[in-house]
Amino acid sequence: MKNDKVIGVLLLVLAISTIVGMVIENATFWLIYNYITIVLSVIIGISLLKQK
């Protein structure tokens, strides 16, 4: 259950960051956002695969 809450919070943060990025429209923001999204996706994927 703990992993579900962490994943939910991370998805909420990504959604809010996307909205902020759409308002800011800055190339540097999107570059950082893309790298963070890739790292989070890998971490979340590994945690989901380790769940029983």
C-alpha positions in Angstrom: 0.0 0.0 0.0 2.9 2.3 0.7 4.1 2.1 -2.9 0.7 3.0 -4.2 0.7 6.2 -2.2 4.2 7.2 -3.3 3.3 6.5 -7.0 0.1 8.6 -6.6 1.9 11.5 -5.1 4.6 11.4 -7.8 2.0 11.3 -10.6 0.2 14.3 -8.9 3.5 16.2 -8.8 4.2 15.4 -12.5 0.7 16.6 -13.4 1.1 19.9 -11.5 4.6 20.4 -13.0 3.2 19.9 -16.5 0.6 22.6 -15.9 3.3 24.9 -14.6 5.5 24.2 -17.6 2.6 25.0 -20.0 2.3 28.4 -18.3 6.0 29.1 -18.2 6.9 27.9 -21.7 10.6 27.7 -21.0 12.9 25.3 -22.9 15.2 24.8 -19.9 12.2 23.8 -17.7 11.1 21.2 -20.2 14.7 19.8 -20.5 14.9 19.3 -16.7 11.3 18.0 -16.6 12.0 15.4 -19.3 15.1 14.0 -17.4 13.1 14.0 -14.1 10.3 12.2 -15.8 12.6 9.5 -17.2 14.3 8.9 -13.8 10.9 8.7 -12.0 9.6 6.3 -14.6 12.5 4.0 -14.1 12.2 4.1 -10.3 8.4 3.6 -10.4 8.8 0.8 -12.9 11.4 -1.0 -10.8 9.2 -0.6 -7.6 6.2 -2.0 -9.4 8.1 -5.0 -10.7 9.4 -5.8 -7.2 5.9 -5.8 -5.7 4.4 -9.2 -5.0 
